[in-house]
Amino acid sequence: MFDVIIVGCGPTGAMLAAELRLHDVRVLVLEKETEPPSSVRIVGLHIRSLEVLAMRGLLDRMLAHGRRRPAAGFFAAIDKPAPPGLDSPYAYLLGIPQPVIERLLAEHATALGAQIRRGRTVTGLTQDDHGVTVELSDGERLGARYLVGCDGGRSTVRKLLGVGFPGEATRNETLMGEMEVGVPAEEVAATVAATGGVRHRFWLRPAGPGVYSVVVPAAGVSDRATPPTIEDFAQQLRVVAGTDFGVHSPRWMSRFGDATRLAERYRVGRVLLAGDAAHIHPPIGGQGLNLGVQDAVNLGWKLAGQVRGWAPETLLDTYQAERRPVAEDVLDNTRAQTELLTDEPGARAVRRLLTELMDFAEVNRHLLEKITGVGIRYDLGEGPDLLGRRLPDVGLRHGNLYALLRRGRGLLLDRTGRLTVGGWSDRVDQLVDPDADLDVPGVLVRPDGHVGWIGDDQLGLDDQLARWFGGPAA
């Protein structure tokens, strides 16, 4: 019997498996596909996800396979530069093939001891007070103390649980891919400039020598499981721009709709949902994969604490309490961006107004931090603005903060020399550093990098250690 079974080995499932293994949780990942994805779709890792990967020592591996781009132009594709002084050393977008992300995260999970079984399809599940039993398509039955559905927008786990998935169905579909063109770059730029001002779901942007990222409205709504062809792109480019630009030699092609849905619950007993199984939305702003990876990092240490026996009774419920509002915000901002990409006169007028407002650094920063996850603040009660936010990778006397978070444990960063983690030292590390680049006396950093307490009072610290990490060891 396993401690946790994860259904789905995409980025969310693989990241969650690794997070659990940091705490020696016995993990099995079931993936229905027999082979990893082969389509070379390029996705973007935003600032907060880059910070998470840096916290776990994974970022250098990703950087070797990706291409850095400016952290700008995310909101409704409005082309504005990044505001100055972003609060992160990782203030860029990393474009990287999605199969590479999935491979690296799966390798990370297996190196830590997770088991991954491919070609295994879940068809049923039951649970009681002691655990969960899943049934596979070949009749095999497997047991675990907990189950997490990371199996995408059409999640079998969510459907078997009977969890509602309200929202809006797809109304408009868009083609997206990378391919070569057969006309000079000057002609591409001139045609896009003449057409894109009206039809904002259409653009061609350079993505490498002779290669363009192409986005164009589809002819209608079709089955997303059926990939588009190069002729689909050529036909729609002729409809929208009057030319197909001689597109050929695609690197990858896909279609996406504007369906927007959010699971009514993230937890039913011993079964939880994460990633696209809990929320779907248009890929505008490139937030989906990032949202799922961050779900996994929020859930991993909490579920591990439940399995290991030290978690406070309410800790696992904070997963939904913290992450569902984040998903609600992402759904709302993608709804807004979708409206701003339509041809309606009112939407075009609002887009022009927002374009002007984004010349104000505060507006530009607010929207960028919303898209990149930097602006997330969990509601942990009254306190300084830093409470509930992620702690940046601050400089220390020797090195940087994130290098101390690789084991997935909590961390007390104490500038006073008077604080201690005491009986929580088996779950929480401690560093005394008067020179830490902080303007507060001490912070308790949760394993996901968010600040759980600020101050210099030992009694207050003990209360918050108990809140997040249970009772002290004997």
ZIKA-V133349 format. One record per residue. PSI is psi in degrees with one decimal (none if undefined). OMEGA is omega in whole degrees, 0 to 359 (999 if undefined). D_CENTER is the distance of its C-alpha to the mean C-alpha in Angstrom with 1 decimal. Layout:
((PSI	OMEGA	D_CENTER) (PSI	OMEGA	D_CENTER))
This chain:
((135.1	180	29.6) (160.6	172	26.0) (-45.3	182	24.3) (132.6	169	21.0) (130.6	177	20.5) (129.5	178	17.1) (113.2	181	17.4) (124.9	183	15.2) (39.5	169	14.5) (-168.0	181	11.5) (-38.8	180	8.7) (-49.7	181	7.7) (-41.9	180	11.5) (-40.8	179	12.4) (-41.5	179	10.3) (-40.9	179	11.7) (-42.9	180	15.1) (-41.4	180	15.2) (-40.5	179	14.4) (-38.3	181	17.2) (-25.5	175	19.5) (-21.5	181	19.5) (18.1	175	21.5) (32.8	176	23.7) (134.4	180	22.5) (116.5	190	23.8) (134.8	171	21.0) (130.0	176	21.5) (125.7	178	18.9) (124.6	181	20.4) (125.7	184	19.4) (-28.7	180	21.7) (141.2	181	21.6) (-24.7	181	24.2) (151.7	174	22.7) (159.5	181	19.3) (143.7	182	18.5) (-20.4	181	20.9) (129.6	188	19.9) (68.2	178	18.9) (132.2	179	16.3) (129.3	177	14.9) (167.8	182	11.3) (132.8	173	10.1) (121.4	183	8.2) (175.9	189	8.4) (-49.8	185	10.4) (-39.0	178	8.5) (-37.3	176	6.5) (-38.6	177	10.1) (-43.4	179	11.5) (-44.4	179	9.9) (-37.6	176	11.2) (-38.9	178	14.4) (-30.9	183	14.8) (9.3	177	15.0) (22.1	184	17.1) (-12.6	191	15.0) (-41.5	182	14.6) (-36.8	178	18.2) (-40.1	180	17.7) (-41.7	182	14.9) (-31.3	182	17.1) (-17.9	184	20.0) (0.8	187	18.5) (-179.5	179	16.9) (124.4	180	18.3) (140.5	178	17.7) (157.9	179	18.0) (145.5	177	18.7) (76.1	186	16.1) (162.1	176	17.9) (21.8	184	18.5) (-42.3	190	15.2) (110.5	178	16.5) (26.3	180	18.5) (28.0	175	19.3) (121.2	190	21.8) (91.2	175	22.9) (143.9	178	23.1) (159.0	177	22.9) (141.9	177	20.5) (152.2	181	22.3) (155.2	172	24.1) (35.9	177	23.3) (139.3	190	19.5) (58.1	178	19.0) (140.1	173	17.2) (-3.2	181	18.7) (41.9	186	15.5) (67.7	176	16.0) (170.2	173	15.4) (133.8	176	13.2) (108.2	174	13.2) (126.2	187	14.1) (142.4	178	14.1) (133.9	181	15.1) (-38.9	177	12.6) (-30.7	179	15.4) (-44.1	177	15.6) (-48.2	183	12.0) (-40.4	180	12.8) (-45.9	182	16.3) (-39.9	179	15.6) (-38.1	177	13.2) (-40.8	177	15.9) (-39.2	178	18.6) (-44.6	181	17.2) (-44.2	181	17.1) (-34.2	177	20.6) (-29.8	178	22.0) (-9.3	175	21.2) (4.2	177	23.1) (145.9	174	20.8) (134.2	176	22.6) (122.4	178	21.1) (118.1	181	23.4) (159.6	182	23.0) (27.3	181	25.0) (115.7	184	24.8) (125.1	178	24.4) (130.3	180	24.2) (-12.7	181	26.8) (159.0	175	27.5) (148.0	173	26.7) (155.0	178	28.7) (155.5	173	28.3) (-164.9	184	30.7) (-11.5	186	30.9) (-19.9	182	30.7) (-171.8	183	28.0) (139.2	175	26.5) (128.8	177	28.2) (144.7	176	26.6) (134.0	180	28.8) (166.0	185	28.1) (-23.5	179	29.7) (7.4	178	32.4) (-10.5	179	33.4) (144.7	178	32.1) (134.6	182	31.0) (144.2	182	28.7) (150.9	176	28.3) (162.6	177	25.8) (-32.4	179	25.5) (156.9	178	22.1) (138.1	177	20.0) (123.9	177	16.3) (110.9	175	15.4) (39.1	192	12.4) (32.3	167	14.5) (179.7	186	13.0) (-26.0	177	14.2) (34.1	189	17.8) (121.1	173	17.2) (-40.6	181	20.6) (-45.9	180	19.8) (-41.6	181	19.1) (-41.0	179	22.3) (-31.1	177	24.3) (-22.0	185	23.4) (24.1	179	24.5) (129.3	179	21.6) (151.1	182	21.9) (62.0	186	19.3) (158.6	179	20.8) (-153.5	183	20.0) (137.5	176	21.3) (167.5	180	22.0) (128.5	174	21.7) (-35.3	181	24.4) (142.1	180	23.8) (148.3	184	22.5) (140.5	174	21.7) (141.0	181	22.3) (138.9	179	20.2) (-180.0	175	21.0) (132.9	184	22.5) (168.2	177	26.3) (157.9	178	29.5) (163.1	183	31.9) (17.8	180	35.7) (160.9	181	36.6) (153.7	181	36.7) (-35.1	181	33.7) (-37.7	179	36.0) (-39.6	177	36.5) (-50.2	183	32.8) (-41.7	182	32.1) (-41.6	181	35.2) (-42.4	179	34.4) (-42.2	179	30.8) (-36.5	181	32.1) (-24.0	186	34.7) (-37.5	188	32.5) (-21.0	180	29.0) (-22.4	180	30.3) (-44.8	184	31.0) (90.1	189	28.5) (2.3	169	25.2) (23.6	180	23.4) (124.8	170	25.3) (157.2	169	24.9) (124.0	181	25.6) (138.1	179	24.2) (135.0	180	25.2) (17.5	182	22.8) (173.7	181	25.3) (111.1	178	29.1) (1.7	184	30.3) (139.9	180	26.9) (144.5	166	25.2) (123.0	187	22.0) (128.2	174	23.5) (130.6	182	22.3) (142.1	178	25.0) (139.9	177	25.5) (166.3	181	26.4) (-24.6	180	29.8) (-166.7	179	28.6) (128.4	181	26.2) (-173.8	181	26.3) (118.6	182	24.8) (-20.5	180	21.3) (-16.2	179	22.2) (112.0	182	24.9) (149.3	177	23.8) (164.6	177	25.7) (167.2	177	28.6) (-30.0	177	29.6) (-33.9	174	32.4) (-44.0	178	30.0) (-47.9	183	28.6) (-43.3	181	32.1) (-46.2	182	33.5) (-31.3	175	30.9) (-38.5	177	31.2) (-37.4	179	35.0) (-44.9	187	34.6) (-45.1	189	32.4) (-6.9	181	33.7) (2.1	179	37.0) (150.8	177	36.2) (5.4	177	34.0) (10.7	182	34.0) (34.7	184	35.1) (140.7	180	31.6) (173.1	175	31.7) (61.2	181	30.2) (140.6	172	26.6) (-43.1	175	24.0) (156.5	179	21.7) (142.1	178	21.8) (173.6	175	19.8) (148.1	176	20.0) (150.7	178	17.7) (-177.0	180	18.9) (25.3	175	18.1) (139.8	183	17.9) (113.0	184	16.1) (150.4	181	16.1) (128.6	180	15.0) (138.6	180	16.3) (-31.4	180	19.2) (147.1	176	18.5) (-8.6	182	15.8) (133.7	170	18.7) (101.0	181	22.2) (-117.0	182	24.2) (13.1	180	23.0) (132.8	182	20.3) (163.0	180	16.7) (146.1	178	13.9) (157.7	179	10.2) (-147.6	184	7.5) (-18.4	175	9.7) (-23.0	182	12.7) (-19.5	184	12.1) (137.4	172	11.2) (152.8	182	11.8) (165.4	176	12.5) (152.4	183	13.8) (15.0	181	11.7) (125.5	184	13.5) (-7.4	175	11.9) (44.9	187	9.3) (-17.3	192	6.4) (-55.3	181	5.7) (-40.4	179	4.3) (-41.9	180	1.9) (-41.0	180	2.5) (-42.4	178	3.8) (-39.6	180	4.0) (-31.3	169	4.6) (-47.7	184	6.7) (-40.6	182	8.3) (-31.3	175	9.4) (-41.6	185	10.7) (-35.6	191	12.5) (-53.6	185	13.8) (-28.4	179	16.5) (-44.3	178	17.5) (-36.6	176	18.2) (-41.6	178	19.9) (-35.8	178	22.0) (-43.7	180	23.1) (-42.9	184	24.1) (-13.0	173	25.8) (3.6	181	27.7) (-7.7	185	27.1) (137.7	170	24.5) (156.7	186	26.0) (-33.6	186	26.6) (-3.8	189	24.1) (-45.8	184	21.2) (-30.3	179	19.3) (-18.5	178	19.7) (-16.4	176	17.8) (-53.6	178	14.5) (-42.1	183	15.1) (-32.2	181	16.9) (-41.6	188	14.0) (-29.1	181	10.9) (-41.7	175	12.8) (-32.4	177	14.0) (-43.6	179	10.6) (-39.9	177	10.0) (-41.8	180	13.6) (-39.8	178	13.2) (-43.0	178	10.7) (-41.4	180	13.1) (-42.3	182	16.0) (-29.0	175	15.0) (-33.2	173	14.4) (-45.9	180	17.8) (-43.6	180	19.3) (-38.8	179	18.3) (-43.5	179	19.6) (-37.2	182	22.8) (-8.7	179	23.2) (14.2	178	23.1) (171.0	181	26.0) (0.6	184	29.7) (139.3	182	31.0) (-40.5	180	33.2) (-43.9	179	31.7) (-38.3	179	28.1) (-35.3	178	29.5) (-42.1	178	31.3) (-39.0	179	28.3) (-42.4	179	26.4) (-40.9	180	29.4) (-44.7	180	29.5) (-35.9	177	25.9) (-39.2	177	26.4) (-43.5	182	29.3) (-30.8	181	27.5) (-5.6	170	24.8) (-19.2	173	27.7) (125.7	186	27.5) (-35.6	182	25.3) (-40.3	179	24.2) (-46.2	179	23.0) (-44.0	180	21.2) (-43.9	181	19.6) (-46.5	182	18.5) (-38.5	179	16.8) (-42.7	179	15.1) (-29.2	177	13.8) (-47.0	182	12.6) (-40.4	187	10.7) (-5.1	179	9.3) (-2.9	181	8.5) (-28.7	184	11.8) (0.9	182	13.7) (131.8	174	12.3) (112.1	178	15.3) (144.7	181	15.8) (96.1	180	19.3) (18.0	180	21.3) (-175.6	182	24.6) (146.7	179	26.8) (-177.1	178	26.7) (159.7	183	25.9) (-27.7	181	23.1) (-22.7	181	21.3) (125.7	180	21.2) (-12.2	179	17.9) (164.2	175	16.1) (143.6	178	14.5) (125.3	178	17.4) (167.3	181	17.5) (73.3	187	18.8) (152.4	178	22.3) (143.0	179	25.4) (172.8	178	27.6) (-37.9	178	31.2) (94.7	175	30.1) (-152.2	184	26.8) (160.4	186	23.4) (-48.0	192	21.5) (-25.5	177	18.4) (-19.7	180	20.9) (-3.8	184	22.0) (11.2	187	18.8) (-25.1	182	18.5) (-0.3	178	20.1) (22.9	179	17.7) (165.1	172	20.5) (166.3	181	21.2) (127.5	169	23.1) (117.4	175	25.9) (109.9	190	26.5) (119.4	177	30.1) (-7.3	185	32.0) (-29.0	186	35.1) (8.5	183	36.1) (-6.0	186	37.1) (159.9	178	34.1) (150.2	175	33.3) (-10.4	173	30.9) (-124.5	185	34.0) (1.2	178	33.6) (11.1	186	29.8) (-15.1	176	30.0) (-11.4	181	29.0) (-17.6	187	25.5) (128.0	175	25.3) (166.6	182	26.3) (136.8	175	28.4) (123.2	173	29.1) (118.3	183	32.0) (95.1	179	31.7) (-20.2	183	33.7) (5.0	180	32.5) (141.4	184	28.8) (67.9	181	27.4) (151.9	176	27.0) (23.6	176	29.2) (155.6	185	29.1) (-35.3	182	31.2) (149.3	178	28.6) (143.7	170	25.1) (114.4	182	23.6) (123.8	178	20.1) (165.6	180	18.1) (-22.1	178	16.5) (5.0	177	13.0) (0.1	179	14.6) (149.2	184	15.4) (121.9	181	19.1) (-11.7	180	21.0) (147.5	177	24.4) (134.0	176	26.4) (-164.2	178	30.2) (16.5	183	33.2) (122.0	184	34.6) (-38.5	179	34.7) (-42.5	177	35.2) (-38.6	177	32.2) (-44.0	180	30.1) (-40.6	178	31.5) (-43.2	183	30.6) (-30.8	172	26.9) (-42.1	178	27.0) (-35.9	180	28.3) (-41.8	186	25.7) (-23.7	187	22.8) (13.9	176	24.6) (-164.0	182	27.5) (156.6	179	31.1) (153.7	177	32.5) (152.4	179	33.8) (none	999	37.6))
